[in-house]
Amino acid sequence: METVQRIVLLPFSAMVSLTVLWYFVPPLKTMQSLFSDAVITGFFLVQWGVIYAELVFMGRRFCTTICPYAMMQNALFDKNTLVIEYDRARESECMKCDDCVKACPVDIDIKEGLKTDCIACAECIDACAAVTEKRNMKPFPGYSGNILRPKSYWLGAATFLSGLILAIMVYARPEVSFLVSRDPERLPQGINRYSWTLYNNSGSSKQFDLSVQSGFLIIGETRLLVEPFSFKKGKVLIRSEGGKNEVLFKIKDDGLTIEQKAGFL
């Protein structure tokens, strides 16, 4: 059975690794570049290995040691937090079968009180219920606390507001962004080097022509192709042919023009 589990976890770990990559690289581009782009392939394989090792060798211990979600739960814990607790008022009725202890995946005894190792899986409740139901009794471990309290509403409102702000920012972001800055390096008189970054936030490829105003000559790549949901960086040299102390950069395609100014020394 353990061997079957480990085999099943191989494709599952790969899928988890892919979904993590999809946060940073669009799914279509990830799949197209999975075994042709060294960076994407490297991240995929390393994450796959780490996730698989964590599931196979650490298992539930991950939840009680380095899991960030568990740490966040501990930080948000208060006296009204919903937890699984043993009913000490009925302790004399307990059959002491220890089925709750045997069922616990993190090897704690719920009868000894609340512990930070508890992952609230409720396995102890189910194990106890299998015994107590035969005697028309409710299980000794059970839920304690209150979900609907002021703190829950405040945290819920903060989460909703954060999600709303994120959605507005994504919706309002420009389809294309263009940034340019002068590199602080010493070059022959009348020549400056500039770094540019072009972001394409749309779902289609964009091709732009890069130019500068009269009085300056651009030396370098001027036809810029940017893939969907990606960015491109580059450098160009600008030589003055009578221009003043400021360069006006312009990128243009069929329906969009963006201008950026940068100083010239």
Number of C-alpha atoms within 10 A of each C-alpha: 6 8 8 8 10 16 11 11 17 17 13 15 20 17 14 16 21 22 15 13 17 15 9 11 16 14 14 10 15 20 15 10 14 18 13 11 11 11 11 18 16 13 16 22 15 12 19 21 15 12 18 22 16 15 16 14 11 12 14 17 16 15 17 16 12 10 12 12 10 18 15 10 13 11 9 11 12 11 9 13 18 15 19 22 20 22 17 14 8 9 12 8 10 15 12 10 10 15 19 24 18 15 18 20 15 18 14 19 19 21 18 10 12 14 12 11 15 20 18 14 12 17 18 26 24 17 19 24 21 13 16 16 11 9 9 9 12 15 20 24 22 17 16 15 14 12 13 11 11 9 14 13 12 11 12 12 12 12 12 12 12 12 12 12 12 12 11 11 11 11 10 9 10 12 13 17 13 18 16 18 15 19 12 10 8 9 10 7 9 14 18 21 19 18 14 15 14 20 20 22 20 14 12 11 13 17 16 19 15 18 19 17 13 12 12 20 17 19 14 12 13 13 12 17 15 19 17 16 18 17 16 14 14 13 17 16 17 20 19 19 12 11 15 12 10 13 20 15 19 17 20 16 13 9 5 10 12 15 15 14 14 14 13 19 12
